[in-house]
Amino acid sequence: MHDGITDPSSAWDCGFVSGLVCGEGNFTIAIPKVRSCRLGYHVRPVFQVELSVVDELLIRQLLAFFGFGSVSYCSRIRSANESATIRWSVTAMADCRSIESFFLANPLIGAKGRAFEIWRRCLSIIQQNKHTSTEGFLEIVSLREEINQNSRPRNFRNRAHLEASPLPVLKARLLKVWTVDEKELVARYIELGGNRAKLIQKLGRSEASVATQITRQRKTQT
């Protein structure tokens, strides 16, 4: 009898973890409303494994195996014959990067393998801090819809939902992608100087949005 998943250097243990995640793992990107964020939403990578509480020991072994994440009980019952569950969750960016490295070395197959590859693309956008731009944010929203999930929470926000009912105060920030003409105006301001207040007024954007675009363009020029 095997003692459990205790050794990250063991090929058997690593293979077992990959097999378990192929069946019970979940890769996604959470997008809760947070008004203090520039676009009104916080983008957070999430990796979870959820099992029946009868397998609590296995969940805690996962926690010990990786050395990070958190364990929580889920009391919701989705059907009369279903028991409560326990979940191991990973949300910190550095820890998600470690998860990425593990599954690159111990590949997933099937639907979870495809979900992992999409999740990785989202991690890359977040790592480069592009998720704070309208373009990067909407790219993550679109990618997230491609992740195969049997069921989604009622409050799952896809791109159609976000574009149909954005936060009122932040509608312009979320939906108004920077056009080529607008970027040229900013480039001209950087090159020639001028009155920033007039530039902001001409663009019809917030001061923070214009400042971000100026910083982004200056970085590309260096």
Beta strands, then each sheet from edge to edge (+ up, - down):
strand 1: 25-30
strand 2: 44-52
strand 3: 70-74
strand 4: 85-90
sheet 1: 1+ 2- 4+ 3-
end
